[in-house]
Amino acid sequence: MKDEDGIENSSQKNNFRVILLSIVYLIALVFAFIVMLNFGVDPFIIIILLAFISLLILGSILKRRKQKSLYSKLYPDKKQITIQRPTRKLELTIKEEQEAPIDKKFREVNLNFKYRKSLINKCENCGMIITSHKKKCPICGKALELKGIIMKCKKCGMTIPKSVKKCPVCGTRVS
């Protein structure tokens, strides 16, 4: 039962247990056969009952050894799936010096551009505000002269129509 080093071999230990349990099981079967014969049960029926019981017990033992249960097939053990990383041979040193963050160079965008023509126009006849792609007013039918009616606030830069007296954002008076 022990190896050369004095360590018990688990396979030999398991084989010994199986042999011992099978001997106890056979003794129990013989005892059950004798008890049933004393009660006057037919020997053929006794053999069928004992064979059925032995197949149930031995079948469950053999199935457990050779095949996994349905549950273990569907949900395998996480410990078996995880791959253990090998330990590092070199210790990594952490640098205490922190490098200065590199400034990303952003391109400046100039938003002070002017359109070739105004995008919003106002009809002088009825006062309707019309987009620049229209050639005439849809309400009164008068042709537009393409005059720009928008201006920029000097304080906040918001584009507002010329008819407004104050900037709606900052409240400064527009002239």
PyMOL commands that place a pseudoatom at each C-alpha (Angstrom):
pseudoatom trace, name=CA, resn=MET, resi=1, chain=A, elem=C, hetatm=0, pos=[0.000, 0.000, 0.000]
pseudoatom trace, name=CA, resn=LYS, resi=2, chain=A, elem=C, hetatm=0, pos=[2.968, 2.312, 0.303]
pseudoatom trace, name=CA, resn=ASP, resi=3, chain=A, elem=C, hetatm=0, pos=[5.401, 3.419, -2.353]
pseudoatom trace, name=CA, resn=GLU, resi=4, chain=A, elem=C, hetatm=0, pos=[9.161, 3.428, -2.031]
pseudoatom trace, name=CA, resn=ASP, resi=5, chain=A, elem=C, hetatm=0, pos=[9.028, 6.845, -0.399]
pseudoatom trace, name=CA, resn=GLY, resi=6, chain=A, elem=C, hetatm=0, pos=[6.488, 5.774, 2.222]
pseudoatom trace, name=CA, resn=ILE, resi=7, chain=A, elem=C, hetatm=0, pos=[3.576, 7.614, 0.562]
pseudoatom trace, name=CA, resn=GLU, resi=8, chain=A, elem=C, hetatm=0, pos=[0.310, 5.688, 0.227]
pseudoatom trace, name=CA, resn=ASN, resi=9, chain=A, elem=C, hetatm=0, pos=[-0.785, 5.086, -3.330]
pseudoatom trace, name=CA, resn=SER, resi=10, chain=A, elem=C, hetatm=0, pos=[-4.374, 6.233, -3.808]
pseudoatom trace, name=CA, resn=SER, resi=11, chain=A, elem=C, hetatm=0, pos=[-5.174, 3.808, -6.660]
pseudoatom trace, name=CA, resn=GLN, resi=12, chain=A, elem=C, hetatm=0, pos=[-4.112, 0.808, -4.554]
pseudoatom trace, name=CA, resn=LYS, resi=13, chain=A, elem=C, hetatm=0, pos=[-6.144, 2.166, -1.665]
pseudoatom trace, name=CA, resn=ASN, resi=14, chain=A, elem=C, hetatm=0, pos=[-9.214, 2.540, -3.882]
pseudoatom trace, name=CA, resn=ASN, resi=15, chain=A, elem=C, hetatm=0, pos=[-8.798, -0.991, -5.267]
pseudoatom trace, name=CA, resn=PHE, resi=16, chain=A, elem=C, hetatm=0, pos=[-8.659, -2.379, -1.730]
pseudoatom trace, name=CA, resn=ARG, resi=17, chain=A, elem=C, hetatm=0, pos=[-11.869, -0.531, -0.824]
pseudoatom trace, name=CA, resn=VAL, resi=18, chain=A, elem=C, hetatm=0, pos=[-13.670, -1.860, -3.922]
pseudoatom trace, name=CA, resn=ILE, resi=19, chain=A, elem=C, hetatm=0, pos=[-12.664, -5.441, -3.163]
pseudoatom trace, name=CA, resn=LEU, resi=20, chain=A, elem=C, hetatm=0, pos=[-13.701, -5.097, 0.471]
pseudoatom trace, name=CA, resn=LEU, resi=21, chain=A, elem=C, hetatm=0, pos=[-17.094, -3.587, -0.419]
pseudoatom trace, name=CA, resn=SER, resi=22, chain=A, elem=C, hetatm=0, pos=[-17.784, -6.251, -3.052]
pseudoatom trace, name=CA, resn=ILE, resi=23, chain=A, elem=C, hetatm=0, pos=[-17.078, -9.020, -0.502]
pseudoatom trace, name=CA, resn=VAL, resi=24, chain=A, elem=C, hetatm=0, pos=[-19.448, -7.393, 2.008]
pseudoatom trace, name=CA, resn=TYR, resi=25, chain=A, elem=C, hetatm=0, pos=[-22.064, -7.017, -0.753]
pseudoatom trace, name=CA, resn=LEU, resi=26, chain=A, elem=C, hetatm=0, pos=[-21.833, -10.698, -1.769]
pseudoatom trace, name=CA, resn=ILE, resi=27, chain=A, elem=C, hetatm=0, pos=[-22.156, -11.779, 1.878]
pseudoatom trace, name=CA, resn=ALA, resi=28, chain=A, elem=C, hetatm=0, pos=[-25.277, -9.601, 2.192]
pseudoatom trace, name=CA, resn=LEU, resi=29, chain=A, elem=C, hetatm=0, pos=[-26.755, -11.181, -0.970]
pseudoatom trace, name=CA, resn=VAL, resi=30, chain=A, elem=C, hetatm=0, pos=[-26.167, -14.714, 0.342]
pseudoatom trace, name=CA, resn=PHE, resi=31, chain=A, elem=C, hetatm=0, pos=[-27.699, -13.748, 3.691]
pseudoatom trace, name=CA, resn=ALA, resi=32, chain=A, elem=C, hetatm=0, pos=[-30.767, -12.251, 1.931]
pseudoatom trace, name=CA, resn=PHE, resi=33, chain=A, elem=C, hetatm=0, pos=[-31.119, -15.432, -0.179]
pseudoatom trace, name=CA, resn=ILE, resi=34, chain=A, elem=C, hetatm=0, pos=[-31.081, -17.649, 2.939]
pseudoatom trace, name=CA, resn=VAL, resi=35, chain=A, elem=C, hetatm=0, pos=[-33.598, -15.449, 4.784]
pseudoatom trace, name=CA, resn=MET, resi=36, chain=A, elem=C, hetatm=0, pos=[-36.039, -15.475, 1.847]
pseudoatom trace, name=CA, resn=LEU, resi=37, chain=A, elem=C, hetatm=0, pos=[-35.725, -19.262, 1.478]
pseudoatom trace, name=CA, resn=ASN, resi=38, chain=A, elem=C, hetatm=0, pos=[-36.661, -19.668, 5.151]
pseudoatom trace, name=CA, resn=PHE, resi=39, chain=A, elem=C, hetatm=0, pos=[-39.825, -17.615, 4.578]
pseudoatom trace, name=CA, resn=GLY, resi=40, chain=A, elem=C, hetatm=0, pos=[-40.851, -19.998, 1.785]
pseudoatom trace, name=CA, resn=VAL, resi=41, chain=A, elem=C, hetatm=0, pos=[-40.272, -17.804, -1.282]
pseudoatom trace, name=CA, resn=ASP, resi=42, chain=A, elem=C, hetatm=0, pos=[-39.633, -19.585, -4.586]
pseudoatom trace, name=CA, resn=PRO, resi=43, chain=A, elem=C, hetatm=0, pos=[-35.841, -19.700, -5.328]
pseudoatom trace, name=CA, resn=PHE, resi=44, chain=A, elem=C, hetatm=0, pos=[-36.365, -18.481, -8.920]
pseudoatom trace, name=CA, resn=ILE, resi=45, chain=A, elem=C, hetatm=0, pos=[-38.131, -15.320, -7.660]
pseudoatom trace, name=CA, resn=ILE, resi=46, chain=A, elem=C, hetatm=0, pos=[-35.396, -14.795, -5.050]
pseudoatom trace, name=CA, resn=ILE, resi=47, chain=A, elem=C, hetatm=0, pos=[-32.693, -14.932, -7.744]
pseudoatom trace, name=CA, resn=ILE, resi=48, chain=A, elem=C, hetatm=0, pos=[-34.626, -12.465, -9.933]
pseudoatom trace, name=CA, resn=LEU, resi=49, chain=A, elem=C, hetatm=0, pos=[-35.082, -10.028, -6.995]
pseudoatom trace, name=CA, resn=LEU, resi=50, chain=A, elem=C, hetatm=0, pos=[-31.440, -10.238, -5.939]
pseudoatom trace, name=CA, resn=ALA, resi=51, chain=A, elem=C, hetatm=0, pos=[-30.247, -9.809, -9.546]
pseudoatom trace, name=CA, resn=PHE, resi=52, chain=A, elem=C, hetatm=0, pos=[-32.461, -6.737, -9.924]
pseudoatom trace, name=CA, resn=ILE, resi=53, chain=A, elem=C, hetatm=0, pos=[-31.144, -5.197, -6.690]
pseudoatom trace, name=CA, resn=SER, resi=54, chain=A, elem=C, hetatm=0, pos=[-27.535, -5.978, -7.621]
pseudoatom trace, name=CA, resn=LEU, resi=55, chain=A, elem=C, hetatm=0, pos=[-27.975, -4.460, -11.091]
pseudoatom trace, name=CA, resn=LEU, resi=56, chain=A, elem=C, hetatm=0, pos=[-29.396, -1.294, -9.557]
pseudoatom trace, name=CA, resn=ILE, resi=57, chain=A, elem=C, hetatm=0, pos=[-26.486, -0.911, -7.165]
pseudoatom trace, name=CA, resn=LEU, resi=58, chain=A, elem=C, hetatm=0, pos=[-23.710, -1.964, -9.560]
pseudoatom trace, name=CA, resn=GLY, resi=59, chain=A, elem=C, hetatm=0, pos=[-25.203, 0.024, -12.448]
pseudoatom trace, name=CA, resn=SER, resi=60, chain=A, elem=C, hetatm=0, pos=[-25.235, 3.229, -10.461]
pseudoatom trace, name=CA, resn=ILE, resi=61, chain=A, elem=C, hetatm=0, pos=[-21.622, 2.668, -9.376]
pseudoatom trace, name=CA, resn=LEU, resi=62, chain=A, elem=C, hetatm=0, pos=[-20.410, 1.937, -12.919]
pseudoatom trace, name=CA, resn=LYS, resi=63, chain=A, elem=C, hetatm=0, pos=[-22.319, 4.830, -14.456]
pseudoatom trace, name=CA, resn=ARG, resi=64, chain=A, elem=C, hetatm=0, pos=[-20.921, 7.282, -11.930]
pseudoatom trace, name=CA, resn=ARG, resi=65, chain=A, elem=C, hetatm=0, pos=[-17.367, 6.252, -12.744]
pseudoatom trace, name=CA, resn=LYS, resi=66, chain=A, elem=C, hetatm=0, pos=[-17.521, 6.253, -16.540]
pseudoatom trace, name=CA, resn=GLN, resi=67, chain=A, elem=C, hetatm=0, pos=[-19.972, 8.997, -17.433]
pseudoatom trace, name=CA, resn=LYS, resi=68, chain=A, elem=C, hetatm=0, pos=[-20.694, 12.434, -16.077]
pseudoatom trace, name=CA, resn=SER, resi=69, chain=A, elem=C, hetatm=0, pos=[-24.212, 13.366, -15.108]
pseudoatom trace, name=CA, resn=LEU, resi=70, chain=A, elem=C, hetatm=0, pos=[-26.336, 15.509, -17.385]
pseudoatom trace, name=CA, resn=TYR, resi=71, chain=A, elem=C, hetatm=0, pos=[-26.055, 18.470, -15.015]
pseudoatom trace, name=CA, resn=SER, resi=72, chain=A, elem=C, hetatm=0, pos=[-22.268, 18.334, -14.950]
pseudoatom trace, name=CA, resn=LYS, resi=73, chain=A, elem=C, hetatm=0, pos=[-22.190, 18.210, -18.758]
pseudoatom trace, name=CA, resn=LEU, resi=74, chain=A, elem=C, hetatm=0, pos=[-24.370, 21.293, -19.066]
pseudoatom trace, name=CA, resn=TYR, resi=75, chain=A, elem=C, hetatm=0, pos=[-22.691, 23.266, -16.272]
pseudoatom trace, name=CA, resn=PRO, resi=76, chain=A, elem=C, hetatm=0, pos=[-19.058, 22.217, -15.956]
pseudoatom trace, name=CA, resn=ASP, resi=77, chain=A, elem=C, hetatm=0, pos=[-17.122, 23.117, -12.863]
pseudoatom trace, name=CA, resn=LYS, resi=78, chain=A, elem=C, hetatm=0, pos=[-15.503, 26.543, -13.096]
pseudoatom trace, name=CA, resn=LYS, resi=79, chain=A, elem=C, hetatm=0, pos=[-12.371, 25.356, -11.344]
pseudoatom trace, name=CA, resn=GLN, resi=80, chain=A, elem=C, hetatm=0, pos=[-11.615, 22.954, -14.177]
pseudoatom trace, name=CA, resn=ILE, resi=81, chain=A, elem=C, hetatm=0, pos=[-12.166, 25.587, -16.875]
pseudoatom trace, name=CA, resn=THR, resi=82, chain=A, elem=C, hetatm=0, pos=[-10.015, 28.378, -15.490]
pseudoatom trace, name=CA, resn=ILE, resi=83, chain=A, elem=C, hetatm=0, pos=[-6.467, 28.397, -16.761]
pseudoatom trace, name=CA, resn=GLN, resi=84, chain=A, elem=C, hetatm=0, pos=[-3.946, 29.254, -14.126]
pseudoatom trace, name=CA, resn=ARG, resi=85, chain=A, elem=C, hetatm=0, pos=[-1.229, 31.614, -15.221]
pseudoatom trace, name=CA, resn=PRO, resi=86, chain=A, elem=C, hetatm=0, pos=[2.333, 30.614, -14.499]
pseudoatom trace, name=CA, resn=THR, resi=87, chain=A, elem=C, hetatm=0, pos=[4.060, 32.682, -11.851]
pseudoatom trace, name=CA, resn=ARG, resi=88, chain=A, elem=C, hetatm=0, pos=[6.368, 35.396, -13.092]
pseudoatom trace, name=CA, resn=LYS, resi=89, chain=A, elem=C, hetatm=0, pos=[10.043, 34.708, -12.784]
pseudoatom trace, name=CA, resn=LEU, resi=90, chain=A, elem=C, hetatm=0, pos=[10.987, 38.380, -12.745]
pseudoatom trace, name=CA, resn=GLU, resi=91, chain=A, elem=C, hetatm=0, pos=[9.454, 40.899, -10.436]
pseudoatom trace, name=CA, resn=LEU, resi=92, chain=A, elem=C, hetatm=0, pos=[8.242, 44.004, -12.173]
pseudoatom trace, name=CA, resn=THR, resi=93, chain=A, elem=C, hetatm=0, pos=[9.435, 47.248, -10.664]
pseudoatom trace, name=CA, resn=ILE, resi=94, chain=A, elem=C, hetatm=0, pos=[7.038, 50.153, -10.540]
pseudoatom trace, name=CA, resn=LYS, resi=95, chain=A, elem=C, hetatm=0, pos=[8.475, 53.429, -11.686]
pseudoatom trace, name=CA, resn=GLU, resi=96, chain=A, elem=C, hetatm=0, pos=[7.910, 56.124, -9.108]
pseudoatom trace, name=CA, resn=GLU, resi=97, chain=A, elem=C, hetatm=0, pos=[8.548, 58.944, -11.539]
pseudoatom trace, name=CA, resn=GLN, resi=98, chain=A, elem=C, hetatm=0, pos=[5.424, 60.023, -13.289]
pseudoatom trace, name=CA, resn=GLU, resi=99, chain=A, elem=C, hetatm=0, pos=[5.926, 61.385, -16.732]
pseudoatom trace, name=CA, resn=ALA, resi=100, chain=A, elem=C, hetatm=0, pos=[4.340, 64.706, -17.518]
pseudoatom trace, name=CA, resn=PRO, resi=101, chain=A, elem=C, hetatm=0, pos=[1.214, 64.219, -19.602]
pseudoatom trace, name=CA, resn=ILE, resi=102, chain=A, elem=C, hetatm=0, pos=[1.811, 64.990, -23.231]
pseudoatom trace, name=CA, resn=ASP, resi=103, chain=A, elem=C, hetatm=0, pos=[-0.283, 67.912, -24.372]
pseudoatom trace, name=CA, resn=LYS, resi=104, chain=A, elem=C, hetatm=0, pos=[-2.336, 66.965, -27.347]
pseudoatom trace, name=CA, resn=LYS, resi=105, chain=A, elem=C, hetatm=0, pos=[-2.118, 69.564, -30.013]
pseudoatom trace, name=CA, resn=PHE, resi=106, chain=A, elem=C, hetatm=0, pos=[-5.550, 70.712, -30.968]
pseudoatom trace, name=CA, resn=ARG, resi=107, chain=A, elem=C, hetatm=0, pos=[-6.138, 72.682, -34.075]
pseudoatom trace, name=CA, resn=GLU, resi=108, chain=A, elem=C, hetatm=0, pos=[-7.845, 75.979, -33.420]
pseudoatom trace, name=CA, resn=VAL, resi=109, chain=A, elem=C, hetatm=0, pos=[-11.060, 76.480, -35.325]
pseudoatom trace, name=CA, resn=ASN, resi=110, chain=A, elem=C, hetatm=0, pos=[-12.109, 79.968, -36.339]
pseudoatom trace, name=CA, resn=LEU, resi=111, chain=A, elem=C, hetatm=0, pos=[-15.872, 80.407, -36.150]
pseudoatom trace, name=CA, resn=ASN, resi=112, chain=A, elem=C, hetatm=0, pos=[-15.841, 84.014, -37.334]
pseudoatom trace, name=CA, resn=PHE, resi=113, chain=A, elem=C, hetatm=0, pos=[-16.544, 83.324, -40.969]
pseudoatom trace, name=CA, resn=LYS, resi=114, chain=A, elem=C, hetatm=0, pos=[-18.989, 85.118, -43.214]
pseudoatom trace, name=CA, resn=TYR, resi=115, chain=A, elem=C, hetatm=0, pos=[-21.340, 83.632, -45.723]
pseudoatom trace, name=CA, resn=ARG, resi=116, chain=A, elem=C, hetatm=0, pos=[-21.328, 84.944, -49.279]
pseudoatom trace, name=CA, resn=LYS, resi=117, chain=A, elem=C, hetatm=0, pos=[-24.984, 85.748, -48.908]
pseudoatom trace, name=CA, resn=SER, resi=118, chain=A, elem=C, hetatm=0, pos=[-27.273, 85.844, -45.913]
pseudoatom trace, name=CA, resn=LEU, resi=119, chain=A, elem=C, hetatm=0, pos=[-29.049, 82.642, -44.987]
pseudoatom trace, name=CA, resn=ILE, resi=120, chain=A, elem=C, hetatm=0, pos=[-32.187, 84.339, -43.674]
pseudoatom trace, name=CA, resn=ASN, resi=121, chain=A, elem=C, hetatm=0, pos=[-34.144, 87.082, -45.417]
pseudoatom trace, name=CA, resn=LYS, resi=122, chain=A, elem=C, hetatm=0, pos=[-37.143, 89.131, -44.398]
pseudoatom trace, name=CA, resn=CYS, resi=123, chain=A, elem=C, hetatm=0, pos=[-39.931, 90.154, -46.732]
pseudoatom trace, name=CA, resn=GLU, resi=124, chain=A, elem=C, hetatm=0, pos=[-40.224, 93.956, -46.700]
pseudoatom trace, name=CA, resn=ASN, resi=125, chain=A, elem=C, hetatm=0, pos=[-43.899, 93.831, -47.650]
pseudoatom trace, name=CA, resn=CYS, resi=126, chain=A, elem=C, hetatm=0, pos=[-45.369, 91.388, -45.063]
pseudoatom trace, name=CA, resn=GLY, resi=127, chain=A, elem=C, hetatm=0, pos=[-42.442, 90.863, -42.632]
pseudoatom trace, name=CA, resn=MET, resi=128, chain=A, elem=C, hetatm=0, pos=[-42.230, 87.080, -43.048]
pseudoatom trace, name=CA, resn=ILE, resi=129, chain=A, elem=C, hetatm=0, pos=[-38.794, 85.528, -42.406]
pseudoatom trace, name=CA, resn=ILE, resi=130, chain=A, elem=C, hetatm=0, pos=[-37.760, 83.425, -45.412]
pseudoatom trace, name=CA, resn=THR, resi=131, chain=A, elem=C, hetatm=0, pos=[-34.760, 81.222, -46.140]
pseudoatom trace, name=CA, resn=SER, resi=132, chain=A, elem=C, hetatm=0, pos=[-32.252, 82.415, -48.722]
pseudoatom trace, name=CA, resn=HIS, resi=133, chain=A, elem=C, hetatm=0, pos=[-33.025, 79.812, -51.403]
pseudoatom trace, name=CA, resn=LYS, resi=134, chain=A, elem=C, hetatm=0, pos=[-36.505, 81.315, -51.985]
pseudoatom trace, name=CA, resn=LYS, resi=135, chain=A, elem=C, hetatm=0, pos=[-36.750, 83.941, -54.702]
pseudoatom trace, name=CA, resn=LYS, resi=136, chain=A, elem=C, hetatm=0, pos=[-40.144, 85.339, -53.679]
pseudoatom trace, name=CA, resn=CYS, resi=137, chain=A, elem=C, hetatm=0, pos=[-42.308, 85.492, -50.569]
pseudoatom trace, name=CA, resn=PRO, resi=138, chain=A, elem=C, hetatm=0, pos=[-44.754, 82.540, -50.343]
pseudoatom trace, name=CA, resn=ILE, resi=139, chain=A, elem=C, hetatm=0, pos=[-47.432, 84.699, -48.647]
pseudoatom trace, name=CA, resn=CYS, resi=140, chain=A, elem=C, hetatm=0, pos=[-47.505, 87.953, -50.566]
pseudoatom trace, name=CA, resn=GLY, resi=141, chain=A, elem=C, hetatm=0, pos=[-45.615, 86.849, -53.691]
pseudoatom trace, name=CA, resn=LYS, resi=142, chain=A, elem=C, hetatm=0, pos=[-43.222, 89.830, -53.735]
pseudoatom trace, name=CA, resn=ALA, resi=143, chain=A, elem=C, hetatm=0, pos=[-39.723, 89.177, -55.111]
pseudoatom trace, name=CA, resn=LEU, resi=144, chain=A, elem=C, hetatm=0, pos=[-36.986, 89.370, -52.501]
pseudoatom trace, name=CA, resn=GLU, resi=145, chain=A, elem=C, hetatm=0, pos=[-34.002, 91.664, -52.855]
pseudoatom trace, name=CA, resn=LEU, resi=146, chain=A, elem=C, hetatm=0, pos=[-31.726, 89.260, -50.943]
pseudoatom trace, name=CA, resn=LYS, resi=147, chain=A, elem=C, hetatm=0, pos=[-30.888, 91.723, -48.175]
pseudoatom trace, name=CA, resn=GLY, resi=148, chain=A, elem=C, hetatm=0, pos=[-29.378, 90.222, -45.072]
pseudoatom trace, name=CA, resn=ILE, resi=149, chain=A, elem=C, hetatm=0, pos=[-31.509, 90.626, -42.003]
pseudoatom trace, name=CA, resn=ILE, resi=150, chain=A, elem=C, hetatm=0, pos=[-29.203, 88.992, -39.489]
pseudoatom trace, name=CA, resn=MET, resi=151, chain=A, elem=C, hetatm=0, pos=[-26.486, 90.564, -37.426]
pseudoatom trace, name=CA, resn=LYS, resi=152, chain=A, elem=C, hetatm=0, pos=[-24.066, 89.459, -34.745]
pseudoatom trace, name=CA, resn=CYS, resi=153, chain=A, elem=C, hetatm=0, pos=[-24.134, 90.503, -31.105]
pseudoatom trace, name=CA, resn=LYS, resi=154, chain=A, elem=C, hetatm=0, pos=[-20.876, 92.278, -30.257]
pseudoatom trace, name=CA, resn=LYS, resi=155, chain=A, elem=C, hetatm=0, pos=[-20.727, 90.836, -26.733]
pseudoatom trace, name=CA, resn=CYS, resi=156, chain=A, elem=C, hetatm=0, pos=[-21.644, 87.132, -27.087]
pseudoatom trace, name=CA, resn=GLY, resi=157, chain=A, elem=C, hetatm=0, pos=[-21.426, 86.577, -30.872]
pseudoatom trace, name=CA, resn=MET, resi=158, chain=A, elem=C, hetatm=0, pos=[-25.008, 85.267, -31.253]
pseudoatom trace, name=CA, resn=THR, resi=159, chain=A, elem=C, hetatm=0, pos=[-26.598, 85.813, -34.668]
pseudoatom trace, name=CA, resn=ILE, resi=160, chain=A, elem=C, hetatm=0, pos=[-29.929, 87.590, -34.319]
pseudoatom trace, name=CA, resn=PRO, resi=161, chain=A, elem=C, hetatm=0, pos=[-32.368, 89.206, -36.751]
pseudoatom trace, name=CA, resn=LYS, resi=162, chain=A, elem=C, hetatm=0, pos=[-32.072, 92.962, -37.284]
pseudoatom trace, name=CA, resn=SER, resi=163, chain=A, elem=C, hetatm=0, pos=[-35.643, 93.541, -36.094]
pseudoatom trace, name=CA, resn=VAL, resi=164, chain=A, elem=C, hetatm=0, pos=[-34.725, 92.491, -32.518]
pseudoatom trace, name=CA, resn=LYS, resi=165, chain=A, elem=C, hetatm=0, pos=[-33.667, 95.326, -30.198]
pseudoatom trace, name=CA, resn=LYS, resi=166, chain=A, elem=C, hetatm=0, pos=[-31.870, 93.234, -27.514]
pseudoatom trace, name=CA, resn=CYS, resi=167, chain=A, elem=C, hetatm=0, pos=[-29.781, 90.074, -27.709]
pseudoatom trace, name=CA, resn=PRO, resi=168, chain=A, elem=C, hetatm=0, pos=[-31.834, 87.144, -26.306]
pseudoatom trace, name=CA, resn=VAL, resi=169, chain=A, elem=C, hetatm=0, pos=[-28.709, 85.509, -24.803]
pseudoatom trace, name=CA, resn=CYS, resi=170, chain=A, elem=C, hetatm=0, pos=[-26.801, 88.272, -23.037]
pseudoatom trace, name=CA, resn=GLY, resi=171, chain=A, elem=C, hetatm=0, pos=[-29.422, 91.065, -23.057]
pseudoatom trace, name=CA, resn=THR, resi=172, chain=A, elem=C, hetatm=0, pos=[-27.204, 93.789, -24.556]
pseudoatom trace, name=CA, resn=ARG, resi=173, chain=A, elem=C, hetatm=0, pos=[-28.814, 96.391, -26.746]
pseudoatom trace, name=CA, resn=VAL, resi=174, chain=A, elem=C, hetatm=0, pos=[-28.161, 95.893, -30.448]
pseudoatom trace, name=CA, resn=SER, resi=175, chain=A, elem=C, hetatm=0, pos=[-27.914, 98.878, -32.756]
for i in range(1, 175): cmd.bond("trace and resi %d" % i, "trace and resi %d" % (i + 1))
show_as sticks, trace
zoom trace
